[in-house]
Amino acid sequence: MTTFDLDLIRKYDKPGPRYTSYPTAPLFEEAVAADAFRDELKASYEQSNGWSLYLHVPFCHKLCWFCGCNMVVSRVEQDRLDHVGILKQEIHRVADAVNPKRLAEQVHLGGGTPTYLTPNQLEDVVETLRRKFRFSEDAEVSIEVDPRQLSDDHVRLIDQLGFNRVSMGVQDFNADVQRAINRDQPFELVRDRVTQLRKFPFDSINMDLIYGLPHQTLATFGRTLDQVIELSPDRIALFNFAHVPWLKAHQKLIKAEDLPQPEEKLEILRLSVDRLGEAGYVFIGMDHFAKEDDSMVQAFFNHSLHRNFQGYTTKSGLEMLAFGSSAISMLDRLYVQNQHTVSDYETAIQKGDWATWRGVKLTDDDVFRRNLIQHLMCRFEINLSEIEAAGGSAFDDLFPDARAQLDEMVADGLLSNDPGGYLVTDLGRLLIRNVAMVFDAYLEEMKRKNKARFSRTV
Ligand SMILES: C[S@@+](CC[C@H](N)C(=O)[O-])C[C@H]1O[C@@H](n2cnc3c(N)ncnc32)[C@H](O)[C@@H]1O
């Protein structure tokens, strides 16, 4: 087991974006909203590339204290009913503005907890999506489920509705950790739900884990990994705990002194890479693992892996239309986000408006840097001649300050020199957000405007 140099960890452990988009969400402005979205959809009407559809269900039945997602706790039946009707209205409104010939290649229901909806409500929403968009024959259709909120009826229905991928929130199996995050979810319960899912021909079952949670140690997480391996999911996402109590007040319920230190977090990550590797999982991108025959592994090796607001995906070249509160649509040169709160979102749709709240139009420079950061985070190399070809100038003219920073990262072991530029080392892969930050044009400006309150990179 490698041990990490403490000084080095401290040097690189700083706030930084996760780069699920570039420019990042804090740069979105309210001046860019529904008009810009409609105009862009009109201008790109004749485009033929596929859609990735995302639908956000904001409700959960109970609050997990670690949660960094946009969600509300609700147990009111009427909330659910009203919301389903409103989501359907939004789907109609947006779908009517786009070319019906464009196929939905990827569809994802996230949250919150999509299985918070009853099977009937879920069916209603998915059937609406299917009526308004043509799904391609090999579309990836996936859903996030909470094992505590997943009835046998749900499982049967998500199979019937054509979902072929299921993603389950697990986070950690240790009882102390679960208590400290307010998520009581015994191993036996998850095992039972996995057994139920395996009765149906889903292409892939994913599990989400988080490292950096309170009371986690190398030993406790090692046990969690063994239990996950026993359940044999096809994919695993291992997220770094985004501790952002200034954005998510409920995270204050987690005591800072219970959190593992940065060096222990990196050890946990390294242990995970080793242990999952021994169990036959390939480490993909910065936080995903998949079995060797999984399409994500092929995409990783043949350089077609892609990164968007949902993290890593195998399908590139798609534009994303997103429905529901806080959901972000990503067109090639425009990102727009819906109203953040459920009530603002519902009010907008009920008034007959689009729910768009804020966004950003991408400049040529944004597109250039976005592609570069995407490549870096998916391929783990910096290919100078490719960058120069895309940017139309010498690398040092395009990024006058980059070389010194990259060379320092070589000295620190994050990168190695390569005839074509730089390769990211195993250590650099764990700190890839720091490498990507070299190419972000907005970090200084965001710091000045006090907009850069990101989670820490380690
Ligand atoms: C949108 S959530 C939905 C999960 C689902 N509601 C459940 O309870 O299982 C998807 C995943 O985001 C991850 N996540 C949520 N908050 C996080 C945080 N603060 N830091 C890192 N990952 C987080 C968790 O792993 C979670 O399973």
The ligand as an ORCA input file, in Angstrom:
! r2SCAN-3c Opt
* xyz 0 1
  C     -28.531     12.281     -6.617
  S     -28.050     11.127     -5.426
  C     -29.468     10.090     -5.500
  C     -29.350      8.829     -4.695
  C     -30.647      8.238     -4.142
  N     -31.575      9.247     -3.733
  C     -30.348      7.396     -2.911
  O     -30.667      7.801     -1.847
  O     -29.783      6.355     -3.021
  C     -26.821     10.268     -6.296
  C     -25.539     10.054     -5.572
  O     -24.873     11.257     -5.315
  C     -23.898     11.016     -4.319
  N     -23.816     12.152     -3.413
  C     -24.830     12.809     -2.844
  N     -24.358     13.792     -2.040
  C     -23.008     13.762     -2.133
  C     -21.963     14.530     -1.555
  N     -22.188     15.527     -0.713
  N     -20.686     14.220     -1.900
  C     -20.422     13.212     -2.747
  N     -21.370     12.459     -3.326
  C     -22.644     12.720     -3.021
  C     -24.336      9.750     -3.578
  O     -23.409      8.724     -3.767
  C     -25.659      9.428     -4.203
  O     -25.921      8.059     -4.262
*
